[in-house]
Amino acid sequence: MTAHDPSHATTVAALKSEVQRRLTYTIGKDNASASPRDWFVATALAARDRLVESWLASTKRNYVEDRRRVYYLSLEFLVGRILIDTLTNLGLTAAMRDALAELGVDLEKLREVEPDAALGNGGLGRLAACFMDSMATLDIAAMGYGIRYDHGLFRQTIKDGWQHEYPEDWLSFGNAWQFPRPEITYDVGFGGHVESARLADGMLAHVWVPAETIVAVAYDTPVVGWRGRHVNTLRLWSARAPDPLRLDAFNQGDHVGALTEQVRAEAISKVLYPSDATPAGQELRLRQEYFFAAASLQDLVRRHMKQSGDIRKLADKVAIQLNDTHPAIGVAELMRLLVDVHGVDWTEAWRITQATFSYTNHTLLPEALETWPVWLMEKLLPRHMQIIYLINAMHLDGLRAQGVSDANVLAAVSLIDEHHGRAVRMGHLAFLGSHKVNGVSALHSELVKETVFRDFHRLYPDRIVNKTNGVTFRRWLLEANPALSGLLAETIGPAVFDDPTKLVELERFADDEAFQHRFMAAKRANKDRLAATIFDSVAVRVDPAALFDVQIKRIHEYKRQLLNVLEAVALYLDIVAQPARDFPPRVKIFAGKAAASYHQAKLIIKLANDVAQVVNADPAARGLLKIVFLPNYNVSLAEKIIPAADLSEQISTAGMEASGTGNMKFALNGALTIGTLDGANVEIRERVGDDNIFIFGLTAQQVEESRARGIDARETIATSPRLAAALDAIARGMFSPDDKHRYAQLVDTLTYYDHFLVTKDFDSYCAAQRRVDARWRDTKAWTRAAILNTARVAWFSSDRTIREYAEEIWKVEA
């Protein structure tokens, strides 16, 4: 539909009227007094109105056709801004832009007014958002379940180079996209005791009597698929106290004490990932996880009983996907509901549970495979602890009956870790309670079999499968990069947005000089925009003609932002020492948040900012190297950075990054990857070709072999003059003149205990960066490689990933 179509004019007129009506009758403002936020809310509500009929129709069809349903349980949904996403999927972006223009309002400015829904930390939550989009696009009857955090992940500011955390206030002006459902509530219990009674048939029944009850209240957000044909629901739970105010205490003058129960209850949905550095923080984390799993399971069981009336048919009509171990307590909760509430015998209940659940593993890091102290589980969830004990006993007895007698093997697959103060292994519970367990890249899935679930894999060799992650091209190309999207539509046709496999047709233009020029012009427009954002954010002027070298992700030692900073220091020292040498101009761009209690990650942020301050101000650097750290990384910032990137840094220690999805978004937008053979980098290389990616460093197997030989790096440092010089500059305070010993411990750790093998990969990384320099100097060769990256990554669509889940795990039709 174009601006010259009569239907376009009709749609524009209708949208203009709808926005105006919402501004007047919902917001209660006239055009003259309306603020940009008022206009945003009016526009969002008008867009929301357009999808409600389809939403209701989709919901009704799910019931009428008695469709098998998918429930996606995730502690994170990093959905970002919703306005442009909704308009894009409804095909209304151009019409809404024109309608607002007639009202004197700029849609792009409204886009900036919308807050990010900060309901996630990074890749896990962003993947969940992409999957929700793809499930709607593929017409799968699905619902996402999570928590409606009041503040989500913290808002990051950088002061004097240090990260500071503040509450994220994304709900301070309400949420135009959600539908409160105060009539949909569930009681979630904690603590108390379990009573047993002998039934008339001689069976023993258990009744959990909680000491505390929290009310889960539903809030629904419609998730519209491409072309608006199907709409699913994201249901988020908010915690409330049953009696928000103790009136007797209030009237006696204890105004604060009267609200104690309310504060304790609402803490559950107050903040994403509260620090678990204290016992109270650890307890809150477990309360969060059980709260949302219990409410979600009660809700989906209620829906199933309403539709089928037979709890024993649950696995025939329902598939539940556990996104990481956070919702794993749901396995024990479903057993409780089946056995204690619905009277299903244990054996049948376990069959139903295993057939219903499947589990996605996202990490090989031990600290991310959750465990909970047995004492804490017994205190908060006494009935669930009984159920877990019984699941474990029957599991181990069954293995013994099959001839498994090795005590070490039985201890390794036990749900209870007896070696570290007795703890429940939630990854083990998720594995045992699921019929399928998947990794998220080919390499990761193989490592899952060889490492964290090695013994389980030997016992259940058909349970682990691979489902390589994907991203929604609609958001990360069509919305984030309209310049490139327009060029693609003009060159190979708009059908590419319906079928990403058509991107391969771009290959025939890779050597076309005119197309190369237009491709890089689109990239330059994005770089100009990012350069303006950088100046507005951190007051650093960067040259858009320089190579934009980008690493944006959660700050963690295994992701090795430190390796990038060390190479930047080495490059800076070379530039200063060799004024006659021709260095291609480069801008290193960092963004990402460190967990509030992760001191080493926060120190790496400080180092990056300290190095940036020295390098950017040094006239001897001649502007050939600039370094910027952009604060408060979120989806909206990523949408500006990714289309502008020339080089994508994917440099984790091999064998430690499960998949990554940023690597896919960068390649889709024509950035070349520099990376280790880790996560989905392996599959990206297979598709874009060795000549169009810069691979360096140890493989996963070599990492293990190197660690086995020891992680003392003194010998490695001694054989690398550039590494030694960079470490020495940092250690002696070149970048921290106010505190020359600030990074002494960091350098000592790299020297004597380099677990993440930063030093081991340093020379290989530097050599790869010099190959980047050489390719960058050859503009035609670089542009050709960039075009081929875009042309060859269609396989990394989340639509493909979800089709695989649907066919091979959930058994639903897509």
N, C-alpha and C positions, 0 to 999 in steps of 0.2 A: 504494500500500500504506500503510495507516494503522496507528496503534497498536492499533486495535480488531480488525484482521484476524487470523485465526488464522495465516495465512502469515507475518505480521509477527512474531508471538510465536515461531514456529518458527525464523525467521531470526535473531532476537535470541538465542535459546538456542544456536543453532549458532555464531554469532559469539562469544558469551561463552566457549563451550568452546574455540574455536580460539585466541582471544587468550590464554586461560589456559594452554593447552597450549604455545604459543610462549613465553610468559613462563617456564614451568617448564623445558621441554626444550631451547629454543634459547638463551634468555638465562641460564638457570640461577639464577633468583631465585624466591623465594616472594613472595606479595602484600605481606607486612609489610616486606620489605627492598627491594622494587623502587622505583627512582627514577622520576620522570616520564619521563626518557629511556628507561628500560627499558620502561615501559608504551608509549611511542611506538613503539619498535622492534617490540615484540610485536604491536601493533595494525597497523603497516605490513606486517609479514610475513603476518599473517592476511588483510589486504586483498589483498596480492600473490598469496597462494595462490588467492584467488577468481578471479583473471584468467588464471592460468597455463594452465588447460585451454583456454580460448578462444584464448589466444595460440598454443598448439601447434596447435589446430585451424585457425586462420587461416593459419599457416605451411604446414601440410600442404595446405590447399586451394589455396594459391598454386602449389604444385608440381603437384598432381594436375590442376588445370585449366590448367596451363601459362600462367599469367596474365602479361600485360605488366606489368613492374615499374617503379616510379618510385624514383629515388635522389636524395635531397635533401642536397646537400653544403653545409655551413655551418660557418664557424669559430666561430659562436656558437649556442647553444641556451639561452635564458634561461627555463628551465622553472619556476623558483620552487619552492615547496613542492608536494609531489605527493600527500600523504595525502588531503586533502579533494577534490582533483581526481579521484582514482581512485574514491573512495567515491561522489562525485556521478555520475560516468559509469556506475558499476555499479548505481546506484540503492540504495546501502546506507547513506547518511549517517544517516538516522533510526534504522535498525536498529542500526548501530554505536554511535550515541550512547546508545541505550537499553541495549545490551549492556554498554558501559563503565560506565554509571551503576550497573548492578547489581553491578559490581565496585568501585564507589566511586571511579571515575575520570571526569574531565570531559573530553570530546572537544575542547572549545574550548581548554582548557589544553594538551592534547597538540599541537594545531595550532600553538601558539606555540613548542613545543619543537623542532619540525622545522627544520633549517637550510635556507636558500634554496640551491638549486643555482645558484651564481653563475657560470654558464658563458656569460655574455654581458654586453655593455656597455649595451644599450638596445634601441631599436626593432628593429634587425636581428635580434638573438637572440630577442626576444619574438615577432616575426613568425614566425620558424622554429618556435617552440614552438606557436603557434596553428595553423600549417599542419600540423604533425604530428598535432595533435588532430583537425583537420578531415579529413585524409586517412584516419585510422582511422574516423572517423564515417561517411565516405562510402564505406567498404569498398574503398579503393584499396590495392592491394598495394604498400606503400611502406616504405622504410627511410631513416632519417636517419643521416648520417655526420658526426662531428665529433671533437673532442679532449676527453679526460677530464682537464681541468686539475686539478692537485692543489689549486690555490688560487684559480683563477678570477679574476674582477675583484677589485681590492683592497677591503678594508673601510675605509670612510671614517669618520674621526672629525673633529670640529671642536674645536680648542683655541685659545682666544683669537681666535676668528673665522676661523682659518686651517684649510684642509684638510690632514689628515695621512693618509698611506696605510699600511695594515698588511695583511699577508697574510690572505686570506679562508680560514678553516679549516673549510670546510663538510664536509670528509671526515675530520675529526679523530676522529669516533666511528663511522666507516664509513658505508656507504650501503645502507640496507635495501632499496632498490628495484632495485639492479643485480644482474646475474648475471655474475660473472667468467667469461671464456671463455679460460683459459690455453692451451687446445688450438688456438685460432684466432690464429695469429701470422703476420706477414709481415715479410720483410726489406726495409728501405728504405735505399738507398744514397746516399752523398754523396761528392763529389770524385772523385779518381782520373783515369782516362784512357779513351779510346775506341780499341779495336783494330778494324782493318778486314781483311776477308778476302774473296777472290774465290771464289764458290761454283762448283760443277760446271757450272751452267747459265750461268755468266758474270756473274751478278748479284753486286753488292757487298754484303756483310753487315757490320753493325756490332755490336760487342760492347762494352758499357760495363763497365769493371772498376773498381768503386768503391773508394776508399781507406778508406772507413769504412762500417760497416753498423749501423743501429739496428733494433731489433725492435719492431714495433707489436703490442700485445696488446689484444684486444677485450674490452670490457665492454658488456653489453646491458641496456637498460632497456625494459620493455614499455610501450607507449603505447596506452591503451585508448580507444576511441571511445565516443560517446554510446550509452547503453543496453547497453554492453558487448558489442555484436554482433561487432565486429572489433577485433583487437589487432595493431598494427604494432610495429616495433623501432627504437629509437634506439641505434645502435652507436657508441660512443666509443672512441677509441684512446689507449692509454697507452704511453709510450716507455720502452724498457728497453735496457740494454747486452747484447750477446750473452754477454759474460763479465763479470758484475757485479763480480767481485773478482779482481785479479791476485795470485794466491796467492804467487807467487815474491817479488814486491815486498813483500807483507805480511810474509812470514816473514823478510825481510831488514831489517825494522824500518821500512820506508816505509809506515806505516799509512794516511797520508793519500793519498800517491801511488797506492797500490793501488786506490783508489776513484775515481781521476780519470775513467776511461772511463764509469763508472756515472753520475757527476755530470753529465758532458757530455751523455750520452744522455738522462737524465731531465729535463734542463733544457727539452727540447722540450715536454713536457707539464706543466711546473711551473706556469706563470703565463699567464693570458690577456693578450694584448697587452703583452708586455714593452716597455719604452721602446726606441724605435729612434733615440734621439738620439746613440748611439755606433755605430761600425762593427760592434762585436760584437752590439749589440742588433738592428741591421738584419739581420745574418746569421741571428740566432736566429729573427726573424720569418719569413724565407724558409724556413728549415729546418722551422718549424712547418707552414707552408702546404703544402710539398711532402710532408712526412711524412704528413699526414692524407689528402691527395689520392691519394698513391701507395698507401697501405694500402687505402683505400676502393675504388680502381679494381681493384687486385689481387683484392679480396674479391668484388666484383660480377662480375668476369670469371670467377673460379672458379665462382661460383654459376651463371652463365649456361652455362658449358661443361658443368657437371654436369647441367644441365637439358636443354640443346639439343644440345650437342656440336659446334656449328658456330659459330665465331667470327664468320663473315660474316653471321650472322643477329642480331648484337648489337643493331643499331638497330631490328630488328623486335620485339624482346622487352624492350628497356631504354630508359628515358628518364632522363637525368641533368640535374638542375637545379642550376646554379651560383648560389648565393646571394651575390651581389656578386663582386668580383674575387679574393677570397682563395683560392678553389679553382681559379683560371683556369689554373694550371700543369698542371691535370688534362688540358687539351687536348693539350699536348705529351706528357704521360705516356701517354695512351691511344694516341697515334700510336706511341710507343716500344713499347708492349706489342703492338700490332697488327703493326707492321713487323718489329721486332727479335726478338720472342719467338714470335709466331704466324706469321710469314712471309707476311703479307698484302702485296701490292704497294702502292706508295705511293698511287696514284690511288684504289684501292678503299678503302684505310685512311682516306684523307681524307673520302671520301663517307660512310663509316660514322661517323666522328667527328662530322662536321657534323650528320648525321641523329640522332645520339644526344644531343648536348648542346643545352641552351638556357640562357640567361643572364639573370639579373635585375639590372638596374642600379638602385642605390639612391641615387645622389648625382650632383650636378653639380659638386661641389667638386673642384678639380684635385688637391688633396693626398690625396683619398680614392680617386681612380682610380690605383691603384698602378702604380708603375714600379720596376724593379730594375736597378741598374747592370749593364752587360754583363759587366764584370770579375767581379762577384760571381756571376752566373749561370754564367759559364765555370768559375769555381773550384768551385762547389758542384754544378752540374748540367751537366757538359760535353756529354753526349749530348743533353740537352734543348735546349741552346743551338744545337747543330747542327740539330736538328729545327726550331727556331723560325726559324733562318736560311733553311732550305729552304722552309718554309711561306711565309715572307715573299717569297722570290725568286719562287716560283711564283705567288703572289698578284699581285705587281707585274707580272710578265711577262704574266699573263693579262689584266690591265687594259690594258697597252700593246697587246696583240693586239686588244683591243676598241676601240682608238682613243683611250684616255685617255693623253694625252701631257704634260699640264700638270705640270711638276715640283713645283709647290707642292701640288697635289692628291695626287700620288704620295707626297710626303714626309709629308703629313698622315695618310695611311692606312697608312703603313709601320708594321710592328710595332716597328721600332727608331727611337727618337727620337735624331736625330743632333745636336741643338742644345744639349743640356745634359749633356755628358759621356757620351753614348751609353748609352741605357737601353732596356730592354724594356718596352713599354706593355702591361700585363696586361689592361686594358680592351679594347684592340684585339684581343689574342689571344682573349679570351672572345667578342667579337663575331664575329670571323672563324671561330672554331671551332664556332659555334652556328647552328642553323637558325632559331631565333627569339630575339629580344632584347626584353625587356619593361621598361617603366617601371612605377611603382607608384601613379600617379594620373594622371588625364587630363591635367592641366597638365604634370606632370613628363614624361610620355611625349612630349608635343609639344616640350618644351624639350630632351629628349634628341636629338630629330631636328634641332633647330635649333642646338644647341651642341656638346656633346662628341662626338657621332657625326654631325655635319652632313654631312661628306664621305662617310662610309660610307652614310648614308641615301640620298644621291643616287645612289650606285652600286648599292645593294641596297634599293630602296624598299619592299619587302614584308616586310622582316625585323623591323622594330620594331613591336611591338604594345603595347597597354596592358592591365595587370591591376591595377586599383585594389586596394590592400590591404584586409584585413578583420581582425576580431578574433573570438575564440571567445566567443560570448555565454554559454556555459555557465560559463566561469570568471569573466567580468567582470560578469555579472548574477546568475546563479543562486548562485554561490559567494561572490562579493565583496559582494553586496547582498541577503541573505536577506529583509530587511524589504520592499524593493520587489518582490522575486520573489514573495513570498507574496501581496502585494496584486495583482500581475498575474495570478497563478494563480486567485485568488478572483474577479477582475473579468472577465477575458476567457478564462479556462480554462488548465489546465496544458499544453495542446497547443502553446502558444506556445513552449515549450522544445524541442519537436520541429521546429517550423516558425516561425522568427522573423518571417516575413511577416505573421503574425497580430497582431503588435504594432500594425499600423495600426488595428485595432479599438479601440485605446485613444483614438483621436481623438474619438470620440463622447462621451467622458467629460471632455474638456478643459475644458468650461465647467460641469461638474457640481460644485456647491459642496461637497457631501459628499465626493465623490471627491478634489477638490483638497485638502481638509483631511487626508484619509488619506494622500495622496501626500506632502504636506509633513511629516506626522508621521513617515513612514518616513525622509525626508531628515533630520529633526531627530534621530532616533535615531542615525543615522550620524554626524551632527555632534557629538553628545554623546560618542560613542565616540572620534572623532578628537581632540576637545578634551582628553580624558583622556590620549590618547597623546602629545599635544603637551606637556602638563604633565609627564608622566613622562619625556619625552625631553629637553626643553630648559628645564623649570621656568618656562614662561610660561603664565599663565592667559588663556584667550581665551573670549569670549562666544559660545556656539553660536547665539545669535539673530542675530549679525552675519553679514554677507555673507562667505562663505568664497571668497576669490579665489586660485586655485591655478595655479602654474606648476611642473610637475615634469617634468624631462627632463635629458638630458646637458647640462652647462654648456658652451656654445659661443657665440662672438660672434654667429654668424648666427642663433642661436635667440633672441637679444636679451633675456636676463634683465636686461641693463643698462638697456634701455628701461623695463622694469617697475620697477626700482629707482629710476630717475630720476623716474618718475611718482609713486612713493611719497614721494620727497623733496619733490616739488612739492606733493603733497597735504598732507603734514605741515606744510610752511611755511604753506599756506593755513589749516589748522586752527588753528595757533598765532596767526596774524595776524588771524583773523576769528572771535573767540569767540562772536559772536552768530549766526553762520550755522549752518544745519541740515545737518550732514554725516551721512549714514547710516553706522553703524558697519561697519567692514570689517577683515577679517583677511587679510593677504597671506601665503600659504604657499609657500615655495620648497623644492625638494629636487632633488638631482642631483649627479653626480660630474664633476669636471674631470679630464682626462687628466693623469697624474702630471707630465709635462713641459710642460704648457700653462700658462705663467705668467699670461697675461692672464685666462684662465678662473678660475684660482685667486684672482686679485686681485678678480674680480667676486664670488666667494663671500665674500671678506673684507669687501668693501664692503657686501654685503647684510647681513652679521652686524653690522657697525659701525653701519649705519643702524638696524637693529633694536634694538640696545642703547640708542641715544639715544632713539628714538621711544617704545619700550615703557616707558622710565623717566621720561618727561617728563610731569608732571601737567598741563601746558598742553595736551597732546594729548587729555586727558579720556577716554582709553580708546577714542576714536573710530577709531584706527588702531593695529593691532598687526601686527608683522612677525615671522615665524618661519622659520628655516631648519632643516629636519629632516635630521639626518645619516644617512649610509649608506642612500641610496635604493635599494630593490630591489623585487621583485615583491610581496612580502608587505606592504611599506609602501604600495605603490600600491593594493593591495586595500583598505586602510583609508582612504586619502585620496580616491580617485576617487568612491566612493559619497557622500562628505560634501561634495563640491565644489558650490558654487553657480555659480561662474564659471570657465571653462576658458580659460587663456591660451595662445593659439596664434599667436604674434606674430613669427614669423621674417621676415626680409627676403624679400619676395616673389621667387619664382623659385629659392629656395635649399633649401627643405624638400621632399624628394622626395614624401612623402605624409603621414607621421605616422600613428600608430595610437592614441596617447593621446587625440587629438581625438575619435575614434570612441567610445572607452570612456567619456569624460566625457559626451558627448551621450546615449549609451545610458542612462546613470544619471541623466539629467535635469539636467545642468549646461548652462548657456547658454555659447556660445563667443564670446570676443572675439578677433578674429584678422584677419590679412591674407589677401588672396586668394592663398594659397600652398598647395601640396600638395593634400591631400584636403579642405581647408577649402572649396575651390571646389565640390566635389561635395556636401559637407555642407550648404552654403547652398542648393544647388539642391533638396535634399530636405526640409530643415526649414523653408525659407521665409525671405525677407528679414527678416520681422518677428520672427523667433525666433533671430537671431544678430546680433552686433555687428561689422560689417566696417569696417575703417579702412585708411588708408595707401595707399602707391603700389602699382600693379600690377607684375607682372614686367616688362612692357614699359617702364613708367615708371621702374623701377629702372635698367634699362639706359640709358635716355635721360638720367637724372639723373647716372649715373656718367660718361657720355660728356661731360657739361658740367663735370665736376670734382667732387671729394669734399671740397673745402675748405668747412667748415661755418660759417665766421665770419659770413657774411651771414645764414644761416638762424638762427643763435643770436641775432643782433642784432635780428631781427624777432619773437622769441618771449621776452617778459619772464619767463614762468614757467620756461622752459628755462634762460635765462641765470641766473636766481636759483638754480635747483637745481644747476647746474654750479658756480656761484660758491661755494655752501655746501660742496660736496664739495671743491673746490680749496683753499679756505682752512682746511680742517681741522675743520669743524663736527662731523664724525663720526669724526675721528681726532685727538683732542687730544694723544695721546701721540706722534704723528708727523704734523705738519700737511702734510707734503709727500708723504704716502703715495700720494695719488691724482693727483698733478700730471701724471705721464706719461699716465695714463688719460684725464684731461680734455683734455690736449694732443692725444691721438690722436683723440678725438671732434671736436675743434675743427678740426684741420688735415687729418685723414686718415680721415674717417668712411666707410669702405668699406661698412659694413653699414647705413648711412643711418638710424641711430638718431635723429639730430637732425631729419632731414627728416620722419620720421613722428611726431615727438613730439607736436605740437599736435593732429594727427588722432587719435592714440591717447588723449590727454587728453579730447578731445571725445567719443570713444566711451565712455570711462569715466564721463563725466557722464551719457550716455544710459543706461548701466548703473544709475547711481544713481537716475535717474528711474523706470526700470522696477522697480527693487527696492522703491521706496517703494509702488508699486501691487502689493500682494501677490497679488491675483487675476490681474493681467496677467502677473506673473512666473511664477506657478504654471502658468498656462495654457501659456506658452511652454515651460516645463520639461517638461510632460506631452507636448507636441507633439514636442519633441526626442526623447524616448524612443519615441514612437509612429512616428516617420518614419525611423528609421535602420536598419531591418532589412537594407537592402541592403548594409550594411557588415559583414556576417557573413563570417568567413573561410571558411565553407562555400561561400558564393557565389563567392568568389575561387578556391577550389580547384576548384570545378566548371568554371570558365572555363579554368584551367590544364589540367585533365584533357581537356576537349573540344577546345580550340583549339591546345594546345602539345604535351601529352604523348600525346594520342590514346589515352587509356585510358577505360574506362567507369566512371562514378561512380554 
